[in-house]
Amino acid sequence: MRTKRIQVFEHNLLYIDEVYNDVKFEKHHYIALSKLNVLHNDKYFEIRHNGIKFNQFVGVIQVDGLTIEILPKIDNNEADENVWQNVLIEMLRVTRKLKVQKVGNANVNKQSIHLLDIYFEWFLNEVQTLIHQGLIKQYYKETSNVKALKGKLEFAGHISKNLVHKERFYTTHQVYDKDHLIHQILFKALDIVERCSKGSYLYSKCKTVQLDFPEVKAISVTEATFLKLPSNRKTAPYETAIAISKFIILNFAPNISSGSENMLALLFDMNSLWEEYILARLKQSEKEVTIEGQQSTTFWNNITIRPDIVIESGKNKFIIDTKWKNINGGKPSTDDLRQMYVYNDYWKSDKAMLLYPSNQTSFNGFIEFEDNKYQKYVLIENKTEKIKQHKCGLGKISIFNNDGKTLNETIGDDIITWFIKE
């Protein structure tokens, strides 16, 4: 039977026994989600009486036959769930967190497709490609009983295990085959995909990939396991498949509610995703500027500060700090403005911008900070020169084209123009 699906927007609520998209949200779902939230320091949801309120995390959760898809949305935007699902997928594609073709009819031709399906299909396609190219063999050490002496004889184990079987040797020796750590991780991820895709169009594809995959040992995989993986020319083709495997395995929570259900949660912080999306769109611009993200500098006592984005045009530097919230006609917070003032000062920038998503693009220019008048002049080589006052602007950008459905690919050009034309 096909997995049931509920679509909900960020910051919305789900209540026990209420029906959403013709699907009932039940108490055991509520309990499982509550326990998942505890594992992640209560950052995904707010637990309410008989309900759950989602925070700024978007993505997909699957538990006990129920898929909950959490979608982003700008306040007061009338676009429906399918539009915002495409927005999320496209944002993940542009920021390279997801590999799919450009969002369009090709991605909605399967009934009830959701983000989890797309990630699973991406992973299965990567593994199929590796199988067709030929899976690599690696050397690894194995300690076991063998019929011929090879490698290092383990005397204590040999004596305890082979008192009767004198023809055997308990040794540590090298083996060269396909049963190594990389394939064991992929096998673990395939097992999770099989469990979570039952009833979907991907289940049969997953079973086919599993049949083609070599038989390897089942192991327990943690974050530390991925640190042990080798990195060389032979393993380079595996990088994407391993990256998706890590994402799937580390977000899988088996038997979280002490029952039979398993849970998989692939969630993204919209604040971070918005920042990365704007950075990616700026880098796609054809304007002659340099775009950098995550620049940091020491602020005080080994505490660092970093603006989201720094734009360099010739000798000029500009600062952008992204905020995923719709302030409508409101004003930015005093703390945000103080932050922009400090960024301008430390990066020697004369223009900074707080950038918000909105239903309509608008920008009313940069406004100078009200500095103390006695700080506006400086003595340079016995000459008094006026210090160039730095400014801050409030930008609102629509991610959509005029149709209100497709994403505007040129917002990077629009943003850079605001800085350069003034």
Sequence and secondary structure as in RCSB ss.txt:
>XXXX:A:sequence
MRTKRIQVFEHNLLYIDEVYNDVKFEKHHYIALSKLNVLHNDKYFEIRHNGIKFNQFVGVIQVDGLTIEILPKID
NNEADENVWQNVLIEMLRVTRKLKVQKVGNANVNKQSIHLLDIYFEWFLNEVQTLIHQGLIKQYYKETSNVKALK
GKLEFAGHISKNLVHKERFYTTHQVYDKDHLIHQILFKALDIVERCSKGSYLYSKCKTVQLDFPEVKAISVTEAT
FLKLPSNRKTAPYETAIAISKFIILNFAPNISSGSENMLALLFDMNSLWEEYILARLKQSEKEVTIEGQQSTTFW
NNITIRPDIVIESGKNKFIIDTKWKNINGGKPSTDDLRQMYVYNDYWKSDKAMLLYPSNQTSFNGFIEFEDNKYQ
KYVLIENKTEKIKQHKCGLGKISIFNNDGKTLNETIGDDIITWFIKE
>XXXX:A:secstr
   EEEEEETT EEETT EETTEE  HHHHHHHHHHHHHTTT SEEEETTEEEE SEEEEEEETTEEEEEE   T
T    HHHHHHHHHHHHHHTTSS  S SSGGGSSSTT  HHHHHHHHHHHHHHHHHHH    EEEEEEEEESS  
SEE HHHHHHH SS TT EEEEEEEEES SHHHHHHHHHHHHHHHHTTTSTTHHHHHHHHHHS         HHH
HHT   STTTGGGHHHHHHHHHHHHTEEETTTSSS EEEEEEEEHHHHHHHHHHHHHHT  SS EEEES  EEEE
TTEEE  SEEEEETTEEEEEEE  S  TT    HHHHHHHHHHHHHHT SEEEEEEE SS EEEEEEE    GGG
SEEEETTEEEE    EEEEEEE SB TTSSSB TTHHHHHHHHHH  
